[in-house]
Amino acid sequence: MELRSQAVRKLAPENDPLKIGMGWKVDDLAKPQIMVESTFGDSHPGSAHLDQFVKEAVQAVNTHGGKAARYFATDMCDGIAQGHDGINYSLPHRDAIVNLVEAQANATVYDGGVFIASCDKSMPAMLMSIGRLKDMSAIVVTGGVMEAHTLPKKYVVNDPACAINDLLTLEQIGKFDAWEKTGVIWHYHSQTEKKGGIYMIIAIISIAVLAAVIVSCVVAVVAGVIGSKSHDEDDA
């Protein structure tokens, strides 16, 4: 069976010069073409770092005999959207990502894909997209999930006896001024800034581990596509 990307090259030869216009080499055109799709963007903490995983995935694909192409479908943040009309876009934007990824994959046609996401709307969106891309080998890599933990006691106030998120909710409906009456929110952010160095070290370690997972996954995708191509050539 011929690689889908190579079949399309015969149907639409204008693809080649357009890809060369993006910096592709002539030799790249005949390689298994792998889509690297992510929700990277400055939309929230769960997606702002995903470009680092994208770089690792692209490097792994190119190193192991494929040619990677980056695509982005940035997701929104439920937390930032809460408290105003923005939250009404939460579920619809998930479906919008699905449609966008499907369009991006099928408009160019790829032999395989690595899909990178991290949050509760983008992860199912990627999986739903893959469900529509039935002819593409695909792997989903999570961009990191924070462990759940109990809120430290120093960040909880006795009046009105609720945690930070509860304080903000009460403030949104005008029943409590969390900023001026407690200072707890500002204290939380100032402490976070002081611990930024520690958080950065933890982030680097997490990125290194996830990058290793991405490399392994991409190698599996490219090897599968190349293996299929070699098997068909042997049969011929």
C-alpha positions in Angstrom: 0.0 0.0 0.0 1.3 3.4 -1.0 1.8 6.1 1.6 -1.2 8.5 1.5 1.2 11.5 1.2 2.8 10.0 -1.9 -0.5 9.2 -3.5 -1.6 12.8 -3.1 1.7 14.1 -4.6 0.6 12.4 -7.8 -2.8 13.8 -7.7 -1.7 17.3 -6.7 1.9 17.9 -7.7 1.7 21.6 -6.7 2.1 20.3 -3.2 5.8 19.9 -3.7 6.9 23.4 -4.5 4.6 24.8 -1.8 6.3 22.7 0.8 9.7 23.6 -0.5 8.6 27.2 -0.1 8.4 26.4 3.7 12.0 25.2 3.8 11.5 21.5 2.9 14.3 19.8 1.0 13.5 17.8 -2.1 14.4 14.6 -0.2 11.9 15.4 2.5 9.0 15.1 0.0 9.4 11.3 -0.3 9.6 10.7 3.4 6.7 9.6 5.7 5.0 12.9 6.5 4.0 13.3 10.2 1.6 15.9 11.5 2.5 17.3 14.9 -0.7 18.9 16.2 -0.9 20.7 19.6 -3.0 23.2 21.5 0.0 25.4 22.2 -0.8 29.0 22.8 -0.8 31.7 25.5 -4.3 30.8 26.5 -3.7 29.3 29.9 -0.9 27.5 32.0 -1.9 24.1 30.6 -1.1 25.0 27.0 1.6 27.8 27.2 4.4 25.3 27.6 3.4 22.8 24.9 5.6 24.3 22.3 8.6 22.6 24.1 7.0 19.2 23.5 6.3 20.1 19.9 10.0 20.9 19.3 10.9 17.5 20.8 8.4 15.7 18.7 9.5 17.4 15.5 13.1 16.7 16.2 12.3 13.0 16.9 10.3 12.6 13.6 13.0 14.2 11.5 15.8 12.2 13.2 14.1 8.9 12.6 13.4 9.1 8.9 10.2 11.2 8.7 9.3 14.8 8.0 7.3 16.7 10.6 4.9 19.5 10.1 3.6 21.6 13.0 -0.1 22.6 13.4 -1.8 24.4 16.2 -5.4 24.5 17.6 -5.2 26.6 20.7 -7.7 25.9 23.4 -9.4 28.3 25.8 -9.4 28.2 29.6 -12.5 27.4 31.6 -11.0 29.2 34.6 -10.4 32.4 32.7 -13.8 32.2 31.1 -15.7 31.7 34.3 -17.8 34.5 35.8 -18.7 36.1 32.4 -20.2 35.2 29.1 -17.0 33.6 28.0 -17.9 30.3 29.7 -20.7 29.8 27.1 -17.9 29.0 24.6 -16.4 26.2 26.7 -18.0 23.1 25.1 -18.5 24.6 21.6 -14.8 25.4 21.4 -14.0 21.7 22.0 -16.0 20.8 18.9 -14.3 23.7 17.0 -10.9 22.2 17.8 -12.1 18.8 16.5 -13.3 20.4 13.2 -10.1 22.4 12.8 -7.8 19.4 13.4 -9.8 17.3 11.0 -9.6 20.1 8.3 -5.8 20.6 8.8 -5.1 16.9 8.6 -7.2 16.2 5.5 -6.4 19.3 3.6 -2.7 18.3 3.3 -2.9 14.6 4.0 -0.4 13.0 6.4 0.8 9.5 7.0 0.8 9.7 10.8 0.3 12.2 13.6 1.4 13.1 17.1 -1.3 15.0 19.0 -0.3 17.0 22.1 -2.7 18.5 24.6 -3.2 18.8 28.3 -6.6 20.1 29.5 -10.1 18.7 29.9 -11.5 20.1 26.6 -8.4 19.7 24.4 -7.7 16.1 25.3 -11.1 14.8 24.3 -11.0 17.1 21.3 -7.8 15.5 20.1 -9.3 12.0 20.6 -12.4 12.9 18.8 -10.3 14.3 15.9 -8.4 11.0 15.6 -11.7 9.2 15.5 -12.4 11.1 12.3 -9.0 10.5 10.8 -9.5 6.8 10.2 -6.6 6.4 7.7 -4.0 8.1 9.9 -1.7 6.4 12.4 -2.0 8.6 15.5 -0.6 8.9 19.0 -1.8 11.2 21.8 0.7 12.6 24.3 -0.5 14.5 27.4 1.3 17.7 28.1 1.4 17.2 31.9 -1.2 16.8 34.6 -0.9 18.4 38.0 -1.4 16.2 41.0 -4.4 17.1 43.2 -3.5 18.2 46.7 -5.1 19.7 49.8 -5.0 23.5 50.0 -2.4 24.7 52.6 -4.0 25.9 55.8 -2.4 29.3 55.6 -4.3 29.9 52.3 -7.7 29.2 54.0 -9.5 31.8 56.0 -12.0 31.2 58.8 -14.4 33.9 57.7 -16.3 32.9 55.6 -14.6 29.5 56.2 -13.8 28.7 52.5 -10.8 28.2 50.3 -9.4 30.5 47.6 -11.7 29.4 44.8 -14.7 29.8 47.1 -13.6 33.3 48.0 -13.3 34.3 44.4 -16.8 32.8 43.6 -18.3 34.9 46.5 -16.4 38.0 45.2 -17.8 37.4 41.7 -21.4 37.5 42.9 -20.7 40.6 45.1 -21.0 39.0 48.6 -17.4 39.1 49.7 -14.3 41.1 48.9 -11.6 38.5 48.9 -8.8 40.9 48.0 -9.3 43.7 50.5 -10.7 41.9 53.5 -8.2 39.0 53.6 -5.3 39.6 51.4 -5.2 35.9 51.0 -5.3 35.9 47.2 -2.4 38.4 46.8 -0.4 36.5 49.4 -0.9 33.3 47.4 0.4 34.9 44.2 3.3 36.6 45.9 4.4 33.3 47.5 4.1 31.6 44.1 6.4 34.2 42.5 9.0 33.6 45.3 9.0 29.9 44.6 9.3 30.4 40.8 12.8 28.9 40.7 11.6 25.7 42.3 8.6 25.4 40.0 10.9 26.0 37.0 13.1 23.1 38.0 10.1 20.8 38.4 8.8 22.0 35.0 12.1 21.2 33.3 12.2 17.7 34.8 8.6 17.1 33.7 9.3 18.3 30.2 12.4 16.0 30.0 10.3 13.0 31.0 7.4 13.8 28.7 9.8 14.6 25.8 11.3 11.1 26.2 7.7 9.7 25.9 7.1 11.8 22.8 10.3 10.6 21.1 9.3 6.9 21.8 5.8 7.5 20.5 7.0 9.3 17.3 9.6 6.5 16.6 6.7 4.0 16.8 4.6 6.0 14.4 7.3 6.5 11.8 8.6 3.0 12.1 5.1 1.7 11.5 4.6 3.8 8.4 8.1 2.9 7.0 7.5 -0.7 7.8 4.2 -0.7 5.9 5.9 0.9 2.9 8.8 -1.6 2.9 6.4 -4.6 3.2 4.4 -3.4 0.2 7.6 -2.9 -1.8 8.7 -6.4 -1.0 5.3 -7.8 -2.1 5.6 -5.9 -5.3 
